[in-house]
Amino acid sequence: MKQNINKLISILLIVIVFASCSGKDSSEPIKTAEPPKEEAEHENTNEATLTAEQMKTIGIQLGSVEQKQLTASLKTNGVLKVPNQNRASINSIYSGVVKSLLVQPGNSVKKGQTIATIANPEFIQVQSEYQSINSKIVFAEQEYNRQKELNEGNAGALKNLQNAETELRTLRSRKASLQQQISLMGVNPSSISNGKLISVLSVQSPINGIVSNVMVKMGSYVDLTTVIAEVVDNSQLHLDLFVYEKDLPKLKDNQTIHFTLTNDPGKEYDAQIFSLGSSFENESKAVSVHAMVKGDKTGLIDGMNVTANISLDKATLPAVPTEAIVSYQGKDYIFIVDSVNAKENTTRFKRIPVVKGTTEVGFSEITLLEELPADAKVVTRAAFFILAKQTNVGEEE
């Protein structure tokens, strides 16, 4: 009897245990053994890894930094300028009111061309006085001759002769002064003698060029200090470059310069050095070098900033194929082989910063900003694809 009771208790305990196990919350996550963590491989931001198949597909070729004979060059900045003798601020030598304006900014003008007319009643007064002074001179000459005859016959006073001579000299001097004033007006004095008086004067351009600015408007009052218009002759446009003292010995007269506009580098222009500066500009260590712009000057304006490339003598320089150089975020780089994994059949490439120099016959001079191994292999073709993969990896990370 007692044994039966013990068996029953044992069965009840087993049922209770199973019931408690099956009653647990099924929503509790089941813990599983985690596999050992493997360290993730991350590309360095200056590196990219390609398989042999990828390299073959995109056509990567390898080479080395070579010593090439290139025409060395010097890069510098400058500004376009027109000499002062080829620019003009046009004034009227007489005051008056602007009656007409015959030009506007951008117009081409020739030397002697009328750009405006000025009106003033005083112009007629000067011409009228010039007309009347001729008759006064005739009368003064007659009086002088009469006093001279009287003085020679001891019938006249010497004082009267001297007064007549002084009067005649004064009138002749005044006539010469009026004649000069009328000529400066642009009026022919001989035409006034025929009774033709001019009340409107022409203001003319003293040089050939382009009208860069018109300062007045119709009806404006102008005087000697008023600038009516400005004219610039771009045919004598020259280039002012700023070269550091250490580079000055490399330059000489008649040296060729190639330059582009800083804000429009698509078109190249030529210039030729005609003068080397002999003093520093302001407080800098730069010396001004002057060059005359040659050939087509279309699109060039006084004051434009330029980037110039001055051709120097040929020199043996470290160089790579131009295609091997890639640009990223405003800087130039080349790629070299960093390591080869034979087991996985992959190659890792490293990006090296450089400064690009002279480009000639498909090669470009480079200045290395990091030291390379002596046997470094350089990517000479399809470097752009490596850069694309590298930068994409960097963004994903």
TIRO-556187 format. One line per 4 residues: their letters; for each residue x, y, z of C-alpha. Coordinates in nm, 3 decimals, padded with zeros to 5 digits. Layout:
REM TIRO-556187
a = X,Y,Z; ...
REM end
This chain:
REM TIRO-556187
mkqn = 00.000,00.000,00.000; 00.272,00.236,00.098; 00.463,00.154,-00.221; 00.162,00.240,-00.434
inkl = 00.130,00.579,-00.267; 00.501,00.656,-00.333; 00.461,00.564,-00.702; 00.161,00.793,-00.733
isil = 00.351,01.084,-00.577; 00.641,01.032,-00.822; 00.407,01.036,-01.123; 00.239,01.356,-00.998
livi = 00.577,01.531,-00.958; 00.677,01.439,-01.316; 00.346,01.575,-01.453; 00.389,01.902,-01.258
vfas = 00.744,01.951,-01.397; 00.633,01.898,-01.758; 00.335,02.125,-01.707; 00.555,02.405,-01.571
csgk = 00.794,02.369,-01.866; 00.516,02.386,-02.123; 00.358,02.688,-01.949; 00.650,02.923,-02.008
dsse = 00.589,03.238,-02.230; 00.653,03.135,-02.587; 00.733,03.502,-02.674; 01.062,03.486,-02.483
pikt = 01.346,03.480,-02.740; 01.538,03.163,-02.765; 01.902,03.215,-02.701; 02.137,03.054,-02.949
aepp = 02.505,03.019,-02.937; 02.670,03.304,-03.127; 02.940,03.210,-03.373; 03.281,03.359,-03.301
keea = 03.310,03.713,-03.431; 03.539,03.762,-03.731; 03.701,04.098,-03.763; 03.536,04.288,-04.054
ehen = 03.766,04.401,-04.327; 03.734,04.772,-04.405; 03.896,04.952,-04.692; 04.125,05.236,-04.596
tnea = 03.989,05.565,-04.738; 04.307,05.596,-04.946; 04.294,05.237,-05.072; 04.082,05.017,-05.297
tlta = 04.097,04.642,-05.367; 04.022,04.485,-05.706; 04.018,04.127,-05.824; 04.222,04.015,-06.121
eqmk = 03.901,03.978,-06.321; 03.795,04.335,-06.240; 04.136,04.468,-06.340; 04.116,04.286,-06.671
tigi = 03.761,04.407,-06.740; 03.834,04.778,-06.689; 04.174,04.755,-06.860; 04.410,04.856,-06.580
qlgs = 04.772,04.886,-06.688; 05.076,04.930,-06.464; 05.398,05.122,-06.514; 05.635,05.339,-06.317
veqk = 05.733,05.702,-06.263; 05.962,05.782,-06.557; 06.220,06.050,-06.622; 06.097,06.240,-06.930
qlta = 06.244,06.535,-07.116; 05.968,06.793,-07.099; 05.952,07.167,-07.146; 05.950,07.293,-06.791
slkt = 05.697,07.562,-06.708; 05.614,07.808,-06.434; 05.254,07.864,-06.325; 05.158,08.204,-06.190
ngvl = 04.867,08.446,-06.161; 04.821,08.791,-06.304; 04.582,09.056,-06.434; 04.512,09.212,-06.774
kvpn = 04.588,09.583,-06.804; 04.578,09.858,-07.064; 04.864,10.116,-07.043; 04.757,10.465,-06.946
qnra = 04.862,10.602,-07.285; 04.600,10.374,-07.440; 04.308,10.485,-07.225; 04.142,10.826,-07.224
sins = 03.910,11.024,-06.998; 03.744,11.272,-07.234; 03.667,11.623,-07.109; 03.548,11.941,-07.273
iysg = 03.799,12.226,-07.256; 03.505,12.467,-07.231; 03.210,12.460,-06.994; 02.860,12.425,-07.130
vvks = 02.547,12.212,-07.152; 02.548,11.871,-07.319; 02.334,11.910,-07.630; 02.391,11.564,-07.781
llvq = 02.553,11.230,-07.693; 02.658,11.025,-07.994; 02.804,10.714,-07.827; 02.718,10.458,-07.562
pgns = 02.927,10.197,-07.374; 03.057,09.927,-07.605; 03.074,10.147,-07.917; 03.396,10.154,-08.120
vkkg = 03.530,10.502,-08.190; 03.808,10.642,-08.407; 04.056,10.912,-08.314; 03.895,11.252,-08.386
qtia = 03.539,11.113,-08.389; 03.276,11.335,-08.225; 03.125,11.171,-07.917; 02.919,11.467,-07.784
tian = 02.837,11.833,-07.847; 02.843,12.120,-07.595; 02.645,12.447,-07.618; 02.733,12.778,-07.452
pefi = 02.661,13.143,-07.558; 03.017,13.236,-07.455; 03.147,13.048,-07.759; 02.992,13.311,-07.984
qvqs = 03.144,13.596,-07.779; 03.497,13.463,-07.832; 03.441,13.426,-08.206; 03.280,13.769,-08.229
eyqs = 03.575,13.931,-08.052; 03.811,13.754,-08.293; 03.618,13.899,-08.586; 03.631,14.256,-08.453
insk = 03.995,14.249,-08.351; 04.111,14.233,-08.712; 03.969,14.578,-08.789; 04.123,14.714,-08.467
ivfa = 04.461,14.584,-08.573; 04.428,14.752,-08.914; 04.350,15.086,-08.744; 04.637,15.038,-08.492
eqey = 04.884,14.969,-08.775; 04.778,15.288,-08.953; 04.819,15.493,-08.636; 05.160,15.340,-08.570
nrqk = 05.281,15.421,-08.922; 05.153,15.780,-08.893; 05.329,15.839,-08.560; 05.644,15.687,-08.701
elne = 05.646,15.931,-08.997; 05.582,16.224,-08.766; 05.860,16.118,-08.536; 06.103,16.082,-08.827
gnag = 06.017,16.438,-08.938; 06.053,16.564,-08.583; 05.688,16.664,-08.597; 05.555,16.415,-08.345
alkn = 05.630,16.319,-07.987; 05.824,15.999,-07.919; 05.571,15.911,-07.648; 05.287,15.894,-07.903
lqna = 05.489,15.659,-08.120; 05.561,15.433,-07.824; 05.192,15.425,-07.727; 05.090,15.335,-08.083
etel = 05.350,15.058,-08.093; 05.232,14.915,-07.757; 04.868,14.920,-07.868; 04.949,14.739,-08.190
rtlr = 05.153,14.473,-08.006; 04.871,14.419,-07.753; 04.609,14.372,-08.022; 04.825,14.127,-08.215
srka = 04.888,13.927,-07.896; 04.517,13.921,-07.819; 04.440,13.801,-08.171; 04.689,13.516,-08.136
slqq = 04.529,13.417,-07.803; 04.176,13.420,-07.950; 04.294,13.228,-08.253; 04.437,12.958,-08.025
qisl = 04.117,12.937,-07.820; 03.905,12.901,-08.131; 04.133,12.628,-08.267; 04.098,12.439,-07.937
mgvn = 03.722,12.461,-07.982; 03.767,12.261,-08.301; 03.674,12.560,-08.515; 03.882,12.684,-08.807
pssi = 03.961,13.055,-08.740; 03.958,13.134,-09.112; 03.591,13.030,-09.132; 03.502,13.292,-08.868
sngk = 03.656,13.566,-09.076; 03.381,13.499,-09.331; 03.114,13.571,-09.070; 03.025,13.211,-08.977
lisv = 02.987,13.180,-08.597; 02.948,12.844,-08.420; 02.752,12.809,-08.093; 02.786,12.430,-08.048
lsvq = 03.126,12.266,-08.001; 03.221,11.907,-08.074; 03.394,11.689,-07.812; 03.618,11.437,-07.990
spin = 03.791,11.115,-07.893; 04.171,11.152,-07.875; 04.233,10.779,-07.943; 04.090,10.475,-08.121
givs = 03.916,10.233,-07.889; 03.600,10.113,-07.719; 03.377,10.339,-07.509; 03.391,10.183,-07.161
nvmv = 03.170,10.437,-06.983; 02.959,10.748,-07.046; 02.945,10.972,-06.739; 02.693,11.242,-06.839
kmgs = 02.343,11.266,-06.983; 02.159,11.506,-07.208; 02.131,11.851,-07.056; 02.411,11.798,-06.803
yvdl = 02.634,12.096,-06.730; 03.001,12.017,-06.778; 03.320,12.207,-06.710; 03.693,12.138,-06.736
ttvi = 03.685,11.882,-06.455; 03.385,11.683,-06.584; 03.464,11.350,-06.752; 03.216,11.300,-07.034
aevv = 03.323,10.948,-07.139; 03.607,10.697,-07.109; 03.766,10.516,-07.403; 03.999,10.215,-07.383
dnsq = 04.222,10.086,-07.664; 04.245,09.709,-07.607; 04.484,09.664,-07.900; 04.770,09.739,-07.659
lhld = 04.640,09.508,-07.384; 04.919,09.360,-07.177; 04.957,09.112,-06.895; 05.094,09.189,-06.549
lfvy = 05.216,08.867,-06.384; 05.336,08.827,-06.028; 05.646,08.607,-06.003; 05.835,08.523,-05.685
ekdl = 06.194,08.636,-05.649; 06.334,08.281,-05.668; 06.171,08.226,-06.012; 06.275,08.557,-06.166
pklk = 06.614,08.431,-06.302; 06.424,08.172,-06.509; 06.254,08.446,-06.714; 06.380,08.661,-07.000
dnqt = 06.255,08.904,-07.264; 06.052,08.762,-07.556; 05.967,08.449,-07.359; 05.631,08.292,-07.456
ihft = 05.343,08.280,-07.210; 05.020,08.082,-07.243; 04.733,08.200,-07.025; 04.364,08.147,-06.961
ltnd = 04.101,08.356,-06.788; 04.055,08.247,-06.427; 03.675,08.239,-06.465; 03.682,08.085,-06.815
pgke = 03.971,07.837,-06.853; 03.834,07.688,-07.176; 04.023,07.918,-07.417; 04.398,07.975,-07.420
ydaq = 04.569,08.302,-07.521; 04.932,08.390,-07.590; 05.157,08.670,-07.467; 05.525,08.763,-07.490
ifsl = 05.739,08.908,-07.211; 05.871,09.258,-07.286; 05.975,09.381,-06.943; 06.085,09.235,-06.609
gssf = 06.010,09.433,-06.293; 06.290,09.562,-06.073; 06.100,09.608,-05.746; 05.863,09.413,-05.523
enes = 05.490,09.467,-05.546; 05.360,09.629,-05.226; 05.477,09.423,-04.925; 05.489,09.088,-05.105
kavs = 05.795,08.908,-05.236; 05.648,08.904,-05.585; 05.793,09.097,-05.879; 05.575,09.224,-06.164
vham = 05.650,09.081,-06.510; 05.495,09.255,-06.812; 05.394,09.073,-07.130; 05.220,09.192,-07.447
vkgd = 04.909,08.994,-07.546; 04.942,08.851,-07.897; 04.688,08.733,-08.153; 04.314,08.723,-08.093
ktgl = 04.204,08.941,-07.798; 03.832,08.867,-07.827; 03.674,08.847,-07.484; 03.967,09.008,-07.304
idgm = 03.895,09.315,-07.092; 04.110,09.538,-06.877; 04.113,09.414,-06.516; 04.043,09.043,-06.581
nvta = 04.231,08.790,-06.365; 04.431,08.524,-06.548; 04.626,08.205,-06.481; 04.948,08.187,-06.682
nisl = 05.187,07.910,-06.780; 05.537,08.034,-06.871; 05.739,07.797,-07.090; 06.095,07.747,-06.967
dkat = 06.383,07.539,-07.108; 06.354,07.163,-07.160; 06.443,06.955,-06.856; 06.438,06.590,-06.747
lpav = 06.151,06.562,-06.500; 05.963,06.284,-06.316; 05.651,06.213,-06.518; 05.365,05.967,-06.572
ptea = 05.111,05.931,-06.853; 04.858,06.212,-06.819; 04.580,05.951,-06.792; 04.742,05.819,-06.473
ivsy = 04.657,06.141,-06.286; 04.309,06.175,-06.137; 04.151,06.472,-05.964; 03.942,06.446,-05.648
qgkd = 03.810,06.732,-05.436; 04.038,06.981,-05.610; 04.360,06.780,-05.570; 04.560,06.553,-05.802
yifi = 04.651,06.190,-05.728; 04.809,05.876,-05.876; 04.751,05.514,-05.770; 05.024,05.263,-05.689
vdsv = 05.008,04.891,-05.609; 05.010,04.863,-05.230; 04.994,04.483,-05.197; 04.896,04.164,-05.385
nake = 04.702,03.877,-05.226; 04.791,03.570,-05.433; 04.556,03.342,-05.236; 04.247,03.555,-05.308
nttr = 04.384,03.678,-05.642; 04.328,04.046,-05.548; 04.537,04.363,-05.567; 04.515,04.654,-05.329
fkri = 04.584,05.005,-05.467; 04.687,05.313,-05.269; 04.613,05.674,-05.360; 04.916,05.909,-05.356
pvvk = 04.885,06.292,-05.368; 05.090,06.472,-05.635; 05.122,06.818,-05.789; 05.067,06.815,-06.164
gtte = 05.310,07.020,-06.372; 05.403,07.048,-06.740; 05.205,06.834,-06.985; 05.361,06.737,-07.316
vgfs = 05.329,06.448,-07.566; 05.089,06.256,-07.342; 05.302,06.278,-07.026; 05.266,06.512,-06.729
eitl = 05.529,06.620,-06.479; 05.448,06.527,-06.119; 05.585,06.639,-05.786; 05.539,06.364,-05.527
leel = 05.404,06.472,-05.190; 05.483,06.130,-05.039; 05.793,05.917,-05.085; 05.737,05.610,-05.305
pada = 05.907,05.270,-05.278; 06.188,05.235,-05.530; 06.002,04.964,-05.724; 05.654,05.119,-05.697
kvvt = 05.413,05.015,-05.971; 05.193,05.301,-06.089; 04.849,05.263,-06.249; 04.900,05.419,-06.591
raaf = 04.558,05.348,-06.738; 04.198,05.334,-06.603; 04.298,05.502,-06.275; 03.963,05.679,-06.278
fila = 03.777,05.351,-06.220; 03.986,05.281,-05.910; 03.904,05.627,-05.778; 03.533,05.564,-05.842
kqtn = 03.541,05.236,-05.649; 03.745,05.387,-05.368; 03.518,05.688,-05.320; 03.205,05.469,-05.333
vgee = 03.349,05.243,-05.062; 03.431,05.548,-04.853; 03.073,05.675,-04.881; 02.923,05.340,-04.785
e = 03.139,05.323,-04.474
REM end
